[in-house]
Amino acid sequence: MTKGELLEKANSLPLAPGVYLMKNARHEVIYVGKAKKLKNRVSQYFQAGHGHDIKTHTMVGQVDDFDTIIVRSEFEALILENSLIKQHMPRYNILLKDGKGYPFVRLSQERYPRFTMVNKQAEDGARYFGPFGGRYETRSALDAIAAALKLPTCSKQFPRDIGKERPCLNHHMGRCDGFCRGVPGEEEYRRRIEQVVLLLTGKVGEVTQAIEGEMGEAAEALQFERAAELRDRLRAIETLSKRQQVIAAHCADTDVWGLYRGGRCCYAVLHYEQGQLIYREAQVFAAPANEEEEEMLSALLLQYYGERTVLPREILLPMEIEDVDAFAQLLGEASGHRVHVRVPQRGEKAEIMAMAKNNAKEEAERQTTRAEREDRTLSLFTKMLGLPALPERMEAYDISNTGGSDIVASMTVFQGAKPLKRAYRRFKIKEVEGHPDDYRSMEEVLTRRFQRYVDGDEKFSPLPDVLLIDGGEQHAQVALRVTERFGLAIPIFGMVKDGRHRTRALVTPDGREIGIQQNQAVFAMVGQIQEETHRFAITYHHESHSRSVRRSALDEIPGVGEVRRRALLKHFKSVKAIGMATVEELTTVVPRSAAEAVYRHFHPAEETT
């Protein structure tokens, strides 16, 4: 994507918390960041004149696209950012080597279970809660809850140590009810543990309301120590009640589906592995207006999983589909393991379903807005140029040269208003030598392009609906002569530039000029096409010219043929390095006679020793 396209995509993001993943042209994640408001944060990267440090400026220069995952809160964004950084190891993020993350609370499975704080979950039969914010805050919260419920925090093992020793200092200080005495008993101990579980699983409303009432009564009765104790208990509950959905203990290997139907339809799939949200897929699709959502989802699932062999062990759906058992059996046979297809109604999984639907909704609304803008721009463009229909394919051409050598041309393709980069083509001019001639060069390029189409070359099919030529009236006339020679009737327009090298107007082969500056959307679209075509031509020209310079510098040396040229360049990496090498260094690659010839070529005033 161009910087303008990236900014446009960023401006269409919602003002919602989430995580963004910057990707380079090879689709590698090079940076992961979090944002309280995605639109504001991501758009800053691509705004002109925004002051970035050197590291950020370098990173932005490599960004070709970005993805986002929308969450409910800054806390979820913080945790998801941490998880994705560890997964992708992006080169522009600070990468910690100790592997520490956000803490979990572990509840052991024994007669007298204990709560402990751990770095990660394990398959050991224990129950896990979290992750939670900071390690210090989580440790303090657990201590406060244990003190509030008067649970033991000592090292004694129950029931082994019951009645063996006198109660510890915590019991005498009123921080523990002394379960080591055998009173209260095991039943009361488990009841209090379940109260903590309720707090850890988010069922805190009634508990906090009751505590606030008790705290108010204690303050009115001037029982300040009691009020402080209740205050600490309330803070502990609030700390541990910060629940999140980006790490889910019950989603070990799970796909979570969200479906949205609005101006456009969209699905989003959240992929969980080992309980962690690792990435999101979202796609807008077309569906008949009268199709039921259940039928729509069923068709999507068959297409999405139909040709895959690596499948999750669990798929969560937003609604029941027909023949769900047969669908699960089909997936199980394809993957070699049982696949559970479920529709959660409540609890953690149902909350994750809501997050998946929200991601589908935001993506649909973002793309709908962009699609509507593009359709409106194309409609204005079609009307201004008098075209018979909206152009589905537009081709643009530009010539680049250095004097009369290394003349190249570029052909870019736009599908509607979007660049179709896989259809781009480039040409090296063969018939023009000695001096630049853009008109003859353009004629050669277009002749070769349409001849390839006539010859049945699929790489040059289909024909364009519009031809845009970088240049004025005469360039458009050249294009018209070529198309008439092939018996083609394609609308042709030259892109006329202003003093700042921006396309200010389009011109027909008969000299009729069509101003586009009065419509900002059309002006921006044509400008983008012209800039992209020029960029593609310049890039190819620089590559071609560099190869030509290397060839000419080494071609003049007697006794150095193509094989030895390649060997020298492979070893020394550049012509400059070859020129700085000694005879002895050169003889490690080529025979001594050739090495001496190369040295004399770059050091004509010296005598070879």
Rosetta blueprint (number, residue, H / E / L):
1 M L
2 T L
3 K H
4 G H
5 E H
6 L H
7 L H
8 E H
9 K H
10 A H
11 N H
12 S L
13 L L
14 P L
15 L L
16 A L
17 P L
18 G E
19 V E
20 Y E
21 L E
22 M E
23 K E
24 N L
25 A L
26 R L
27 H L
28 E L
29 V E
30 I E
31 Y E
32 V E
33 G E
34 K E
35 A E
36 K L
37 K L
38 L H
39 K H
40 N H
41 R H
42 V H
43 S H
44 Q H
45 Y L
46 F L
47 Q L
48 A L
49 G L
50 H L
51 G L
52 H L
53 D L
54 I H
55 K H
56 T H
57 H H
58 T H
59 M H
60 V H
61 G H
62 Q H
63 V L
64 D L
65 D E
66 F E
67 D E
68 T E
69 I E
70 I E
71 V L
72 R L
73 S L
74 E H
75 F H
76 E H
77 A H
78 L H
79 I H
80 L H
81 E H
82 N H
83 S H
84 L H
85 I H
86 K H
87 Q H
88 H H
89 M L
90 P L
91 R L
92 Y L
93 N L
94 I L
95 L L
96 L L
97 K L
98 D L
99 G L
100 K L
101 G L
102 Y L
103 P L
104 F E
105 V E
106 R E
107 L E
108 S L
109 Q L
110 E L
111 R L
112 Y L
113 P L
114 R L
115 F E
116 T E
117 M E
118 V E
119 N L
120 K L
121 Q L
122 A L
123 E L
124 D L
125 G L
126 A L
127 R E
128 Y E
129 F E
130 G L
131 P L
132 F L
133 G L
134 G L
135 R H
136 Y H
137 E H
138 T H
139 R H
140 S H
141 A H
142 L H
143 D H
144 A H
145 I H
146 A H
147 A H
148 A H
149 L L
150 K L
151 L L
152 P L
153 T L
154 C L
155 S L
156 K L
157 Q L
158 F L
159 P L
160 R L
161 D L
162 I L
163 G L
164 K L
165 E L
166 R L
167 P L
168 C L
169 L H
170 N H
171 H H
172 H H
173 M L
174 G L
175 R L
176 C L
177 D L
178 G L
179 F H
180 C H
181 R H
182 G L
183 V L
184 P L
185 G L
186 E H
187 E H
188 E H
189 Y H
190 R H
191 R H
192 R H
193 I H
194 E H
195 Q H
196 V H
197 V H
198 L H
199 L H
200 L H
201 T L
202 G L
203 K L
204 V L
205 G H
206 E H
207 V H
208 T H
209 Q H
210 A H
211 I H
212 E H
213 G H
214 E H
215 M H
216 G H
217 E H
218 A H
219 A H
220 E H
221 A L
222 L L
223 Q L
224 F H
225 E H
226 R H
227 A H
228 A H
229 E H
230 L H
231 R H
232 D H
233 R H
234 L H
235 R H
236 A H
237 I H
238 E H
239 T H
240 L H
241 S L
242 K L
243 R L
244 Q L
245 Q L
246 V L
247 I E
248 A L
249 A L
250 H L
251 C L
252 A L
253 D E
254 T E
255 D E
256 V E
257 W E
258 G E
259 L E
260 Y E
261 R E
262 G L
263 G L
264 R L
265 C E
266 C E
267 Y E
268 A E
269 V E
270 L E
271 H E
272 Y E
273 E E
274 Q L
275 G L
276 Q E
277 L E
278 I E
279 Y E
280 R E
281 E E
282 A E
283 Q E
284 V E
285 F E
286 A L
287 A L
288 P L
289 A L
290 N L
291 E L
292 E L
293 E H
294 E H
295 E H
296 M H
297 L H
298 S H
299 A H
300 L H
301 L H
302 L H
303 Q H
304 Y H
305 Y H
306 G L
307 E L
308 R L
309 T L
310 V L
311 L L
312 P L
313 R L
314 E E
315 I E
316 L E
317 L L
318 P L
319 M L
320 E L
321 I L
322 E L
323 D L
324 V H
325 D H
326 A H
327 F H
328 A H
329 Q H
330 L H
331 L H
332 G H
333 E H
334 A H
335 S H
336 G L
337 H L
338 R L
339 V L
340 H E
341 V E
342 R E
343 V L
344 P L
345 Q L
346 R L
347 G H
348 E H
349 K H
350 A H
351 E H
352 I H
353 M H
354 A H
355 M H
356 A H
357 K H
358 N H
359 N H
360 A H
361 K H
362 E H
363 E H
364 A H
365 E H
366 R H
367 Q H
368 T H
369 T H
370 R H
371 A H
372 E H
373 R H
374 E H
375 D H
376 R H
377 T H
378 L H
379 S H
380 L H
381 F H
382 T H
383 K H
384 M H
385 L H
386 G L
387 L L
388 P L
389 A L
390 L L
391 P L
392 E L
393 R E
394 M E
395 E E
396 A E
397 Y E
398 D E
399 I E
400 S E
401 N E
402 T E
403 G L
404 G L
405 S E
406 D E
407 I E
408 V E
409 A E
410 S E
411 M E
412 T E
413 V E
414 F E
415 Q E
416 G L
417 A L
418 K E
419 P E
420 L L
421 K H
422 R H
423 A H
424 Y L
425 R E
426 R E
427 F E
428 K E
429 I L
430 K L
431 E L
432 V L
433 E L
434 G L
435 H L
436 P L
437 D L
438 D H
439 Y H
440 R H
441 S H
442 M H
443 E H
444 E H
445 V H
446 L H
447 T H
448 R H
449 R H
450 F H
451 Q H
452 R H
453 Y H
454 V H
455 D L
456 G L
457 D L
458 E H
459 K H
460 F H
461 S L
462 P L
463 L L
464 P L
465 D L
466 V E
467 L E
468 L E
469 I E
470 D E
471 G L
472 G L
473 E H
474 Q H
475 H H
476 A H
477 Q H
478 V H
479 A H
480 L H
481 R H
482 V H
483 T H
484 E H
485 R H
486 F L
487 G L
488 L L
489 A L
490 I L
491 P L
492 I E
493 F E
494 G E
495 M E
496 V E
497 K E
498 D L
499 G L
500 R L
501 H L
502 R L
503 T E
504 R E
505 A E
506 L E
507 V E
508 T L
509 P L
510 D L
511 G L
512 R L
513 E E
514 I E
515 G E
516 I L
517 Q L
518 Q L
519 N L
520 Q H
521 A H
522 V H
523 F H
524 A H
525 M H
526 V H
527 G H
528 Q H
529 I H
530 Q H
531 E H
532 E H
533 T H
534 H H
535 R H
536 F H
537 A H
538 I H
539 T H
540 Y H
541 H H
542 H H
543 E H
544 S H
545 H H
546 S H
547 R H
548 S H
549 V H
550 R H
551 R H
552 S H
553 A H
554 L H
555 D H
556 E L
557 I L
558 P L
559 G L
560 V L
561 G L
562 E H
563 V H
564 R H
565 R H
566 R H
567 A H
568 L H
569 L H
570 K H
571 H H
572 F H
573 K L
574 S L
575 V H
576 K H
577 A H
578 I H
579 G H
580 M H
581 A L
582 T L
583 V H
584 E H
585 E H
586 L H
587 T L
588 T L
589 V L
590 V L
591 P L
592 R H
593 S H
594 A H
595 A H
596 E H
597 A H
598 V H
599 Y H
600 R H
601 H H
602 F H
603 H L
604 P L
605 A L
606 E L
607 E L
608 T L
609 T L
